[in-house]
């Protein structure tokens, strides 16, 4: 079941904070934020919080919403990425300047890293 079919139309607060695992059932963190392209009227990125210990040292990762799946029996968001690939992924510090999400060159590299077509090309 896709994330869209599971969630349908819901407030972002229902998704923010949701736990994320991979297919090996390893904890990958949680959804920290959703980034919306207001001009296009589409969800541009889900921002995943991953790493650290007890909230310290967490890193944020912008990733395509289409990279997520939903497991209905467990009611979990699943990201088809192993921990090592996520650790090597382009990320950013939550307290530092966030990336320019409107930069399509940067966005293309993010979508490419996760093997998804950019939402603006769909």
N, C-alpha and C positions, 0 to 999 in steps of 0.2 A: 504494500500500500504506500503510495507517495505521501510525502508530508502534507501536500496541499489537500489531498482527500481526507487525511486524518484530521487536520486542523480546520479546513474550510476557511471561513472568514471569522477571525477571532482577534481580540485585542493583542497587541504585542506583548503585554504583560503575561499572557498565558504561555508564551514561548520563551521569553527572557527568563533565565534561571533554570531552564530545562536541562537535564543531564544528557550528555552525549557519550556514546560508546562506539567502538568499532566492531567489526564482525567477529573478532576474537573475544568480545565482551570485556575489553580493557576500557577503563574509564579514561575518556579524553578531555574531560572538563565539563563546562556548561556554556550555554548561550549567554553571552554577556550583554549583547546589544544587537539590534537589527538596524540596518542602514537602508534607507529608502531613497530612491532616485525620484524626487518630487516632480521633476520636469517630465520624466517618462511615465510616472505613476506606477513604478514597479519596485519590488524588493531587490536591492542591489547586492547586499551582502548580509550574512550572519557573522557576527563577531564572536569567536570562541575564546573563552578563557581557559588556558591550559598551563600546567606546570606549577612549580613552586610547592610550598608546604604551608598548609593552613592559611592560604590566601597571600602568603609572602612570596615574591619572586614569580608571580604569574606573568605570563606573556599572553598577548592578544593576537589572534589570527583572523583576518578577514577571509571569508570563503564563500563560494557560491551557494546559495540556498539549494540549488539543484543537486549539490553534492551530498545532501542528507536524504536518508530514507527513514521511514517510521516502522518500527516493529510493533504490530498491534498487540500480540499476546503480552509482551513485556512493557508495552507503552513507553518505549524509549526512542530517542532520536539516534540514528546510526549513521556514522560517517565512515565511508569505505577508505580509511587511511590508517596505516599502522603507526604506532607511536614514534618510531624512528623517522618516518617521513614527516610527521607533524613537527617533531623537534627541529628538523632541518628546514622547515617551511619559513617563508618570509613572514615575520611577525613584528610586533611593536610593543613597547612598554606602555602599560595603561596610564602612567603618569607623565609620559612624554607627549610630544606633538603627534597626533594621529595622522595617518596618511591622507592624501588628498583623494578621497573616494571618487571624485569626479574625473580624475586623470585616467583616461581610457588606456593609455600605454601601461600604466601601473596595473590597472584593472585587468587588462589582457594577460599580463604575466601571472596574476593570481588565478584567473580562470584556467589558464593553460596548466599551471602547476597541479591543479586538482582534476584536470581532464574534462573540463566542462566548456561548452560554448558560452561566450559572454552573453548576458541577458539582452544587451542592446543589439545583438545580431540575430536574435530569435524572432 
